[in-house]
Structures are given as C-alpha cells and as structure tokens.
Amino acid sequence: MSKSTEQRTHAEHEALCRRCGNSCHFAIPINGLPIVIDDLHCRYLAPVGEGRFECTVYEERFQLAPWCRTAAQALEEGLLSQTCLYARDVPGYRGKTRLQPRLLAPVTPAIRAEVLRCGVPIGASKEGILRFLARTGGGTWRLCENEAGTHWRIEAVAPSESD
C-alpha cells in the first residue's frame, strides 16, 4: 500500500507527478464524463516536450492562480486524470479523461457547443480557447469575463465588427 499525501515527503510527493499536465487542463463534461481538451489549459501551463508540461509560476501558483489546487484537493474534486498516480489507490476514482483522436472527433461538436454555452473558467489560456474555437468550426469570437469573474463568456463577433 502506498503512502497517503500527508505521509509523503515533499520530494516523494513531487516524484509522483508525471508532468502530463492533465490536472492543469480544463475538462468539459459530456454525458457525465469530464473530457480534457488540449487547447483548454491553464494560462500558466507550458509544454516542455514529449507530452510533458510545467507550470511557469509553480512557486507562486496559489497566489497567481486561485483556481489552482494541491494534489489532494484536485483528487477530492475529481480534477486529476483517471490514470494519475496520486489517484491510484482510490477505489472507483473517476477523474478527467483524455480521449484518443478517433473517440474525440465524434464528441467535438458537443464539446464546442458546451464551451459556447457555458464559457470556460477564467484561468484558461485565452489563446487556447480561441485556437479551440477556430479549429472546431471557425468564427470570430470575443472573450468577456462573466459578472462573477469566474468564467470567460464567449461572444460571436459580427463580420462588420471584425473589419
């Protein structure tokens, strides 16, 4: 049996992370399954090669990114990947999942519709949101912070406005 989060040293805790970035990607729920979308990630997440990522503000993340969670909090809130090592000993854990391209393609229209309907958490990369929308159907979009300051609302820009 592995150690709990509280029993691990800082080095042991950090060594568990595969730097996959899944916990730093926002998931869109489709039929009850939170699906990770590569373009919808924390504005502070940076690729470092070969499917690995790093936080560009790691030491200050909780001050600069109030949406960031500790591994224990992310586990409790279902924000880790289903295959995350932090969740390996949690029976029945159902976290986020990253679909293979052939499985993602048929649900992409539903994901796009959900993003347009609900917006995206404020911590998401604006460039990533716009890239996702361009890649999945085009259009010209404007991101506006919602009244609560928690999400980006997505509004279509009329052709006359974008000239």
Backbone as CSV, one residue per row, in Angstrom:
resi,resn,N_x,N_y,N_z,CA_x,CA_y,CA_z,C_x,C_y,C_z
1,MET,0.846,-1.176,0.000,0.000,0.000,0.000,0.892,1.240,0.000
2,SER,0.518,2.232,-0.749,1.333,3.438,-0.849,0.999,4.400,0.280
3,LYS,1.897,5.356,0.465,1.706,6.371,1.494,0.601,7.328,1.086
4,SER,-0.081,7.882,2.075,-1.072,8.913,1.790,-0.345,10.226,1.528
5,THR,-1.053,11.200,1.015,-0.472,12.506,0.728,0.206,13.086,1.964
6,GLU,-0.405,12.935,3.122,0.142,13.501,4.347,1.417,12.799,4.795
7,GLN,1.613,11.532,4.408,2.775,10.765,4.849,3.994,10.941,3.946
8,ARG,3.827,11.494,2.770,4.936,11.631,1.832,5.780,12.861,2.139
9,THR,7.086,12.729,1.862,7.932,13.913,1.927,7.638,14.750,0.687
10,HIS,8.102,15.992,0.687,7.899,16.864,-0.475,8.518,16.222,-1.720
11,ALA,9.711,15.674,-1.585,10.393,15.048,-2.734,9.614,13.834,-3.246
12,GLU,9.096,13.005,-2.334,8.296,11.844,-2.749,7.020,12.298,-3.451
13,HIS,6.413,13.320,-2.901,5.185,13.864,-3.482,5.444,14.361,-4.900
14,GLU,6.471,15.167,-5.085,6.803,15.716,-6.406,7.198,14.621,-7.397
15,ALA,7.850,13.572,-6.911,8.304,12.486,-7.789,7.138,11.705,-8.394
16,LEU,5.976,11.739,-7.762,4.811,11.040,-8.304,4.300,11.682,-9.585
17,CYS,4.477,12.991,-9.700,3.905,13.714,-10.840,4.654,13.361,-12.122
18,ARG,3.882,12.971,-13.144,4.468,12.622,-14.458,4.574,13.840,-15.359
19,ARG,4.119,14.990,-14.884,4.147,16.242,-15.654,3.326,16.123,-16.938
20,CYS,2.213,15.378,-16.849,1.351,15.178,-18.021,0.488,16.399,-18.300
21,GLY,0.295,17.254,-17.306,-0.497,18.463,-17.477,-1.999,18.262,-17.403
22,ASN,-2.463,17.046,-17.226,-3.916,16.817,-17.217,-4.631,17.614,-16.130
23,SER,-4.037,17.702,-14.959,-4.719,18.438,-13.891,-4.769,19.934,-14.185
24,CYS,-3.938,20.401,-15.098,-3.886,21.826,-15.461,-4.693,22.125,-16.722
25,HIS,-5.370,21.111,-17.236,-6.271,21.292,-18.376,-7.705,21.316,-17.839
26,PHE,-8.502,22.196,-18.395,-9.901,22.254,-18.007,-10.641,21.178,-18.789
27,ALA,-11.545,20.494,-18.109,-12.302,19.424,-18.743,-13.729,19.893,-19.002
28,ILE,-14.269,19.423,-20.091,-15.643,19.740,-20.453,-16.471,18.473,-20.245
29,PRO,-17.506,18.545,-19.399,-18.302,17.340,-19.141,-19.246,17.036,-20.308
30,ILE,-19.142,15.831,-20.809,-20.026,15.347,-21.858,-20.593,14.011,-21.374
31,ASN,-21.897,13.954,-21.234,-22.575,12.753,-20.714,-21.974,12.287,-19.393
32,GLY,-21.635,13.237,-18.533,-21.110,12.911,-17.208,-19.629,12.585,-17.164
33,LEU,-18.953,12.580,-18.302,-17.524,12.272,-18.346,-16.734,13.547,-18.614
34,PRO,-15.868,13.973,-17.658,-15.075,15.172,-17.886,-13.946,14.886,-18.887
35,ILE,-14.006,15.534,-20.043,-13.063,15.278,-21.129,-12.057,16.412,-21.216
36,VAL,-10.778,16.048,-21.171,-9.685,17.004,-21.292,-9.561,17.427,-22.750
37,ILE,-9.467,18.737,-22.950,-9.273,19.302,-24.285,-7.913,19.981,-24.278
38,ASP,-7.030,19.573,-25.182,-5.658,20.068,-25.165,-5.552,21.585,-25.200
39,ASP,-6.410,22.256,-25.953,-6.331,23.716,-26.067,-6.831,24.451,-24.826
40,LEU,-7.597,23.792,-23.991,-8.207,24.449,-22.836,-7.400,24.143,-21.575
41,HIS,-6.342,24.891,-21.411,-5.428,24.651,-20.291,-5.169,25.948,-19.531
42,CYS,-4.615,25.819,-18.358,-4.263,26.958,-17.526,-3.329,27.889,-18.296
43,ARG,-3.528,29.166,-18.122,-2.698,30.149,-18.823,-1.230,30.059,-18.429
44,TYR,-0.918,29.415,-17.312,0.463,29.302,-16.852,1.119,27.962,-17.204
45,LEU,0.436,27.130,-17.939,0.983,25.827,-18.318,1.791,25.967,-19.603
46,ALA,2.986,25.383,-19.589,3.854,25.468,-20.771,4.353,24.070,-21.144
47,PRO,4.316,23.745,-22.436,4.863,22.451,-22.865,6.384,22.462,-22.752
48,VAL,6.945,21.321,-22.338,8.403,21.203,-22.261,8.902,20.045,-23.115
49,GLY,8.017,19.494,-23.951,8.412,18.440,-24.886,7.925,17.068,-24.496
50,GLU,7.708,16.254,-25.518,7.323,14.842,-25.359,6.140,14.636,-24.420
51,GLY,5.089,15.461,-24.586,3.883,15.294,-23.779,4.043,15.684,-22.336
52,ARG,5.078,16.442,-22.033,5.313,16.889,-20.660,5.117,18.402,-20.580
53,PHE,4.698,18.841,-19.401,4.379,20.245,-19.186,4.976,20.709,-17.868
54,GLU,5.035,22.036,-17.720,5.429,22.598,-16.434,4.643,23.873,-16.191
55,CYS,4.510,24.195,-14.917,3.856,25.430,-14.507,4.909,26.525,-14.498
56,THR,4.617,27.609,-15.190,5.591,28.702,-15.278,5.623,29.566,-14.019
57,VAL,4.664,29.361,-13.122,4.616,30.128,-11.870,4.495,29.185,-10.665
58,TYR,5.110,28.019,-10.755,4.893,26.951,-9.782,5.039,27.406,-8.327
59,GLU,6.094,28.106,-8.000,6.322,28.500,-6.607,5.281,29.511,-6.119
60,GLU,4.670,30.258,-7.014,3.695,31.284,-6.650,2.291,30.952,-7.150
61,ARG,2.064,29.710,-7.542,0.825,29.339,-8.234,-0.431,29.623,-7.423
62,PHE,-0.389,29.447,-6.133,-1.608,29.637,-5.352,-1.953,31.120,-5.195
63,GLN,-0.964,31.992,-5.295,-1.224,33.430,-5.252,-1.679,33.936,-6.617
64,LEU,-1.028,33.480,-7.697,-1.311,33.987,-9.041,-2.456,33.261,-9.742
65,ALA,-2.723,32.044,-9.324,-3.758,31.225,-9.972,-4.693,30.653,-8.903
66,PRO,-5.647,31.447,-8.435,-6.513,30.983,-7.352,-7.326,29.739,-7.710
67,TRP,-7.389,29.382,-8.965,-8.087,28.170,-9.394,-7.205,26.934,-9.214
68,CYS,-5.928,27.131,-8.956,-5.000,26.004,-8.795,-5.323,25.249,-7.509
69,ARG,-5.106,23.948,-7.523,-5.381,23.093,-6.376,-4.140,22.267,-6.039
70,THR,-4.023,21.906,-4.771,-2.998,20.936,-4.394,-3.417,19.586,-4.971
71,ALA,-2.510,18.636,-4.987,-2.855,17.304,-5.490,-3.996,16.696,-4.669
72,ALA,-3.964,16.887,-3.353,-5.021,16.332,-2.501,-6.369,16.985,-2.807
73,GLN,-6.376,18.302,-2.984,-7.623,18.994,-3.326,-8.128,18.550,-4.701
74,ALA,-7.204,18.460,-5.662,-7.581,18.058,-7.022,-8.153,16.642,-7.021
75,LEU,-7.581,15.766,-6.220,-8.087,14.400,-6.106,-9.500,14.420,-5.539
76,GLU,-9.696,15.159,-4.481,-11.012,15.237,-3.836,-12.070,15.806,-4.777
77,GLU,-11.679,16.764,-5.625,-12.615,17.412,-6.538,-12.739,16.713,-7.895
78,GLY,-12.024,15.586,-8.080,-12.105,14.853,-9.336,-11.393,15.531,-10.485
79,LEU,-10.383,16.335,-10.181,-9.692,17.108,-11.207,-8.440,16.439,-11.757
80,LEU,-8.108,15.270,-11.246,-6.948,14.540,-11.753,-7.387,13.575,-12.841
81,SER,-6.444,13.156,-13.618,-6.696,12.155,-14.643,-7.092,10.836,-13.987
82,GLN,-7.839,10.040,-14.696,-8.210,8.717,-14.192,-6.987,7.836,-13.956
83,THR,-5.899,8.124,-14.655,-4.683,7.310,-14.537,-3.594,7.985,-13.710
84,CYS,-3.926,9.075,-13.031,-2.938,9.813,-12.245,-2.422,8.961,-11.084
85,LEU,-1.114,9.024,-10.860,-0.514,8.249,-9.772,-1.014,8.701,-8.400
86,TYR,-1.429,9.957,-8.274,-1.979,10.426,-6.996,-3.318,9.759,-6.694
87,ALA,-3.986,9.242,-7.703,-5.304,8.624,-7.525,-5.267,7.102,-7.582
88,ARG,-4.093,6.535,-7.729,-4.001,5.087,-7.992,-4.594,4.190,-6.913
89,ASP,-4.588,4.620,-5.673,-5.119,3.769,-4.599,-6.516,4.182,-4.129
90,VAL,-7.204,4.967,-4.941,-8.546,5.411,-4.581,-9.550,4.544,-5.346
91,PRO,-10.201,3.632,-4.652,-11.146,2.742,-5.331,-12.254,3.520,-6.033
92,GLY,-12.505,3.174,-7.282,-13.593,3.768,-8.039,-13.375,5.209,-8.470
93,TYR,-12.146,5.710,-8.347,-11.903,7.108,-8.722,-12.225,7.326,-10.194
94,ARG,-13.013,8.374,-10.473,-13.357,8.750,-11.852,-13.027,10.211,-12.024
95,GLY,-11.884,10.458,-12.579,-11.489,11.840,-12.826,-11.621,12.159,-14.299
96,LYS,-10.792,13.092,-14.729,-10.794,13.516,-16.128,-10.233,12.417,-17.024
97,THR,-10.587,12.501,-18.286,-10.013,11.576,-19.254,-9.647,12.333,-20.521
98,ARG,-8.596,11.888,-21.158,-8.178,12.435,-22.452,-8.506,11.346,-23.477
99,LEU,-9.396,11.684,-24.390,-9.818,10.707,-25.395,-8.831,10.625,-26.542
100,GLN,-8.720,9.440,-27.108,-7.945,9.258,-28.328,-8.631,10.047,-29.442
101,PRO,-7.877,10.532,-30.437,-8.474,11.347,-31.504,-9.712,10.723,-32.157
102,ARG,-9.698,9.416,-32.387,-10.842,8.784,-33.050,-12.093,8.779,-32.171
103,LEU,-11.917,8.826,-30.855,-13.053,8.904,-29.935,-13.458,10.354,-29.661
104,LEU,-12.488,11.256,-29.752,-12.754,12.662,-29.507,-13.526,13.306,-30.657
105,ALA,-13.190,12.934,-31.874,-13.795,13.576,-33.055,-15.324,13.583,-33.030
106,PRO,-15.988,12.455,-32.737,-17.457,12.483,-32.769,-18.103,13.350,-31.681
107,VAL,-17.405,13.580,-30.565,-17.999,14.382,-29.492,-17.531,15.838,-29.525
108,THR,-16.628,16.173,-30.429,-16.123,17.544,-30.509,-17.237,18.566,-30.741
109,PRO,-18.223,18.311,-31.603,-19.305,19.295,-31.737,-20.052,19.536,-30.415
110,ALA,-20.264,18.513,-29.629,-20.933,18.681,-28.336,-20.044,19.458,-27.364
111,ILE,-18.742,19.217,-27.423,-17.806,19.948,-26.568,-17.803,21.421,-26.948
112,ARG,-17.750,21.693,-28.241,-17.774,23.087,-28.716,-19.062,23.777,-28.262
113,ALA,-20.189,23.095,-28.413,-21.473,23.667,-28.001,-21.475,23.964,-26.501
114,GLU,-20.914,23.087,-25.712,-20.864,23.286,-24.258,-19.958,24.473,-23.907
115,VAL,-18.829,24.591,-24.594,-17.927,25.724,-24.369,-18.641,27.033,-24.711
116,LEU,-19.342,27.063,-25.829,-20.057,28.280,-26.222,-21.210,28.594,-25.270
117,ARG,-21.860,27.564,-24.753,-22.993,27.756,-23.848,-22.553,28.210,-22.456
118,CYS,-21.522,27.555,-21.918,-21.133,27.785,-20.523,-19.906,28.664,-20.341
119,GLY,-19.118,28.831,-21.401,-17.856,29.539,-21.256,-16.778,28.602,-20.743
120,VAL,-15.677,29.200,-20.341,-14.513,28.437,-19.871,-14.001,29.127,-18.607
121,PRO,-13.527,28.369,-17.617,-13.010,29.007,-16.402,-11.979,30.100,-16.716
122,ILE,-11.999,31.132,-15.905,-11.192,32.328,-16.123,-9.695,32.033,-16.177
123,GLY,-9.243,30.953,-15.590,-7.826,30.619,-15.597,-7.315,30.067,-16.909
124,ALA,-8.211,29.781,-17.823,-7.803,29.178,-19.100,-7.074,30.182,-19.972
125,SER,-6.179,29.668,-20.760,-5.446,30.467,-21.736,-6.418,31.018,-22.778
126,LYS,-6.443,32.339,-22.936,-7.315,32.950,-23.946,-6.937,32.456,-25.339
127,GLU,-5.652,32.377,-25.605,-5.184,31.914,-26.912,-5.648,30.488,-27.175
128,GLY,-5.609,29.651,-26.139,-6.046,28.269,-26.278,-7.533,28.167,-26.586
129,ILE,-8.335,28.989,-25.912,-9.784,28.988,-26.162,-10.059,29.368,-27.610
130,LEU,-9.444,30.447,-28.069,-9.668,30.912,-29.438,-9.147,29.901,-30.462
131,ARG,-8.035,29.238,-30.146,-7.497,28.191,-31.026,-8.477,27.028,-31.135
132,PHE,-9.056,26.619,-29.997,-10.042,25.543,-29.992,-11.237,25.903,-30.866
133,LEU,-11.758,27.106,-30.685,-12.919,27.526,-31.469,-12.594,27.598,-32.956
134,ALA,-11.422,28.102,-33.310,-11.016,28.176,-34.719,-10.877,26.783,-35.317
135,ARG,-10.284,25.881,-34.549,-10.035,24.518,-35.037,-11.307,23.699,-35.174
136,THR,-12.329,24.037,-34.380,-13.537,23.203,-34.355,-14.730,23.807,-35.078
137,GLY,-14.518,24.816,-35.862,-15.645,25.362,-36.615,-15.492,26.805,-37.020
138,GLY,-14.429,27.419,-36.605,-14.164,28.787,-37.042,-15.021,29.820,-36.354
139,GLY,-15.124,30.956,-37.034,-15.842,32.088,-36.483,-14.874,33.058,-35.838
140,THR,-15.385,34.214,-35.524,-14.603,35.224,-34.817,-15.276,35.442,-33.470
141,TRP,-14.466,35.421,-32.419,-15.006,35.399,-31.068,-14.361,36.443,-30.179
142,ARG,-15.116,36.865,-29.183,-14.617,37.789,-28.168,-14.828,37.104,-26.813
143,LEU,-13.826,37.217,-25.952,-13.932,36.659,-24.607,-14.204,37.795,-23.632
144,CYS,-15.227,37.620,-22.815,-15.613,38.624,-21.821,-15.744,37.929,-20.473
145,GLU,-15.212,38.541,-19.446,-15.316,37.977,-18.109,-16.773,38.041,-17.643
146,ASN,-17.261,36.959,-17.050,-18.640,36.977,-16.542,-18.725,37.860,-15.290
147,GLU,-19.941,38.131,-14.864,-20.155,39.037,-13.724,-19.484,38.555,-12.445
148,ALA,-19.438,37.251,-12.247,-18.825,36.694,-11.039,-17.299,36.658,-11.124
149,GLY,-16.762,36.880,-12.334,-15.312,36.832,-12.513,-14.737,35.435,-12.508
150,THR,-15.579,34.436,-12.771,-15.132,33.037,-12.707,-14.937,32.379,-14.071
151,HIS,-15.572,32.920,-15.107,-15.537,32.289,-16.434,-15.373,33.332,-17.537
152,TRP,-14.820,32.869,-18.648,-14.841,33.651,-19.880,-16.147,33.331,-20.586
153,ARG,-16.961,34.331,-20.820,-18.122,34.197,-21.704,-17.597,34.350,-23.115
154,ILE,-18.177,33.634,-24.026,-17.713,33.671,-25.412,-18.826,34.256,-26.268
155,GLU,-18.494,35.338,-26.941,-19.472,36.029,-27.775,-18.985,36.053,-29.214
156,ALA,-19.896,35.786,-30.131,-19.565,35.878,-31.553,-19.371,37.338,-31.917
157,VAL,-18.388,37.582,-32.772,-18.148,38.922,-33.296,-18.739,38.982,-34.692
158,ALA,-19.618,39.944,-34.916,-20.237,40.096,-36.243,-19.175,40.490,-37.261
159,PRO,-19.333,40.030,-38.508,-18.335,40.378,-39.531,-18.065,41.873,-39.622
160,SER,-19.074,42.711,-39.444,-18.858,44.156,-39.536,-17.981,44.679,-38.398
161,GLU,-17.964,43.966,-37.239,-17.141,44.375,-36.103,-15.687,43.990,-36.270
162,SER,-15.412,42.978,-37.081,-14.037,42.479,-37.179,-13.286,43.075,-38.356
163,ASP,-13.899,43.971,-39.113,-13.224,44.587,-40.261,-12.228,45.633,-39.817
